[in-house]
């Protein structure tokens, strides 16, 4: 924040405090009215709600003044002003890092004791799976579901269909460093009718209803535009994150309209990296848990 805006913010803060003090002084000021103390002032609401000429209690006024003084002290001790760090030099970022460090010291040994065991072996350890399941529910279930069954746009982690590979190393890499989809939008390159041909070809690969002649045209177009990533038979390439298009498992939906949308508009799905958020040890256990789910389905 520039010096100009820092001064503006600080001025607004101080004016608000002064306004609070002025307000209470103005409200507490005696009024010159004919009614004596304790008598009605003549103001009536809702038929029988009468205002009496009674001053505000002193304790209420004192509490209000105390809050103003407390606010000023707080602004001096803590970073309440725009660029002022406060007497204690406190910051939410520093407090967060301290809490993370304390948590790592307390709970780190729980996760580190599994770090020396390889993922495949760890996937058969009941204690590790129990820990991994809790980590999954806390950090992964929001997208992939508590049962890891996924939803539209979020892969099912319990089957054998893996976009980036289902080996222990590939799963670990996906969780640790994340993944970014690179399905381009073809609407600017391929005509809508031609995209429809490709859709028919993909439907034919999955045994779905399609137009045979259009599927033949689509096969030629597929070889020209899609085979470089998804391979000539449409079975994908985990090294590129190109999904298998011939197993009738669709991340964004397998209807004619959804497949057409995926080709025309592309897809930009992203799996976030957890290396700095969860750390190596937690990711190692999570990878073992996810791997165990796919092995159960097998």
N, C-alpha and C positions, 0 to 999 in steps of 0.2 A: 504494500500500500504506500502511495506517495505521501510526502509530508503534508501536502495540501489536504488530501482526503483524511489523513490521520487527525489533523486539527479540526476538520469539520465534524468527524465522528466524536471526538473528545468534547467539542463545544455542545453538540446535541445531548450528550450524556449529562454534562454539568447543567445545562438549561433544564433538563427534565428533573434533576434533583432540586434545583432552585424552585421550579414550578410546583413540586410536591410541597416544599416548605411554605411557599406563598399560599397554596390552596388551603392548607390546614390553618394558617393564620387568618385567612379571610373567612373561613367557615366558623372558626372559634370566636370571631369578633362579635361583641354584643350588638344587638340590633335595637334601634329606637322604635319600639312599637308600643301601642297603648296597653296591651295585655301585660299583666304582671307575671312574675315567675310562677310557673305551674298552672297558669290559666290558658284557655284556648286562644290561639292566634287568629282564628277565623278561617283557617284553611281546612277543608273537609273533603275527603275522598271516599268514593264508594258508599256514599250515604251516611256512614257513621264513623269513619276513620278520621279522627280529629287530631290536628297537630297542636301540641302544647308548647308553651314558651319555657322549655327546659334547656339549660346549657348541656353540651356534651360532657360526659364524665372526664374528670382530670386524668384518670388512669389511661383512658383511651387516647387522650392527647399526648401523654408522655410516651406511650407505646409507639405512637406514630413518629414522634421525634427520635426515639431510640432507633427505629428502623432506618431513618435517614442517616443518622450517625453511623449505624452499622454498615450501610451501603457505602459510605465514604471510606470507612476503614477497609472494607473488602476490596474496593478499587485500588487502594494503596498496597495492600498485601498481595493480592492476586492480579493477574493480567486482565483487568476489566476494560482498561482503555485500549485504544486501537493498536498502538505499537509498544506499549509499556509492558514489560515482563513481570512487574511486581517485585516486592521485597524478597519473596521466597523463590523467585525465578521459576515458578511452577508452569508446566504446560501439560496439556492432555496427552500429547505425543510422548513426553518423557514418562508420565505416569503409566501409560499403556505399556511402554517398553519395560518398565520396572515390574509390572504385573506379569508380563510374558516371561521375564527372566525368573521370577519367583515360581511361576507355574512350571517352567521347564526344570527347575531345580527339584521341585516337589514330585512331579509326575513323570519327568524324563526317564527315570530308571524303569518305569513300567513298560515303556515302549522300546528302550534301548536293549533290553535283554533278549529281544527277538531279532535284533538287527544282524547278528552273525549267522543266522539260519537262512538258507536259500528259500525263495518264494515257493517253489514246488513242495518242498518238505514242510514249510510253515503252513501251507494250505490244508495239511492233514492234522495240524496241532489244534485240539479243541480250545485250549486256553487262548491261543493267538486268534482263532476264528471268533471267539467271543468278544475280544477286544476290537477286532476289525469290524465286527457287526455294529458295535456301538459307535465307532468312528464313522462308519458309512451312514448310519441313521442321522448323525449330527451334521455331517458335511456334504453328503451326496444324495440323500433321499429327496431333497427338494426338487431335483431335476429327474433323477432316475427312479424315483419311487422307493418306498420303504422295502419293497420286495425285489428291488433292482430290475423290475420288469420294464422300466422305461415308459415313454409316452411319445407322442408325435414330436419329432425334433430332438428327442433324447433317447439314445440307443438302449435296447434291452441288453443287460449285462449277464443274463443267465443262460443265453443260448450259445451256439457255436458260430454265429455270424458276427465277424469283427471287421470294422472298417480299416483299422490300423494294425490288425493282427491280434491274436488271442494268446500268444505265448506269454509266459511270466515276465520276460524282459519288455515286451511290447506294452503290456498292461501297465507295468511300472513306469515306463516312459510316458505313457499317456497321462497318468495321474500326476507325475512329477513335473513335467514341462508343458503339459497341455497340448491341445491339437486345434488346428484352424482349418476349416473346410475351404476348398479352393474350386468349387464347382462354378464355372463361369456362366454368365447369362448369354444365351445364344440367339436371343430374339433379334439382335442387330445384325447377325450374320446369316442365320438360316430363316427362310421364309416360314410363316405360320403353317402353311400347308405341308411343307417338308418336315417341320417338327411333328406334325400329326402322323406322318409316315413313320418317323422314328418311334413314336409312342406305340404304334401298331406292331412294330417289330419287337419292342420290349415286351408288350403284352403276349406276343407269340412265344417268346422265350420262357415265359412263366405259365404257359398253358391256359391263358385267359382268352376270352372272346376278342377276336380281332378280324380285320379285313386282310385276307391273304395277299391280294395284289399290292395293297398299301404296305404290308409288312415286307414284301420283297423290295420295294423301293426304299423303305426305311433301312433295310440291311445294308444297302449300298451307301446311304448317307451316314449310317452308324460307323462303317469302316473308315469313312473320310474324316469325320469330326469327333468320334467318341472312343474309337478303339485304342487310340494312343494311351489313354488312361485306364479305360475299363477292359482292355484287351479285346481281341477279335470275337471271342465267344461271350463277351459281356460279363465275365466272372470276376472282374475287378482286379485291383492291384493294391494290396495292403501297404506297400512301400510308398505309394502316392496318396493313400487315403481314399482311393477310388472304390466305392462299394460294389459288391456283387449285384448285378442287375438281373440275374437269372434264377434266383432262389425264392422269389415271391416274398421277400422280406424288405419292407420299405420304411425308411426312417421318417419320411414326410408324407406317407400315404401312397397306396398303390393303385388308386383309381386313375382313369384316363385323364381326368382334369388335373389331378395332383402331379402326375408324371409330366404332363405338358407344362405345368407351372414350374417344375424343377428345372426342365430343360430351357425354357424361355427366359426365366428370371434368375436362374442360378440359386445356389444356397450358400449361406455364409455362417454356418453353425460353428460354435467355438466351445471347446472344452478348456476351462481356465487352468493355468499352471498352479500347482500347490506346493512347489518347492520351498518358497520362502514363507508361505502361510502355515503349512502343516509340518514341514521339515522332513528330512530323509527317513527317520525312523517310523513315523506315522504312515507315510506313503508306502513304505515297505510292507507294513501290516495290512494296509488297505488293499494293496495289490494282491497279497496272498488271499484275502477274503474274496475279492472279486474273481480271482482265478478259481477258487474253490467252488463258486456258484456255477461257473461254466462247466466244470468237471462233473458236478452233480447231474447236470442236464445230459451230459454225454453218457 
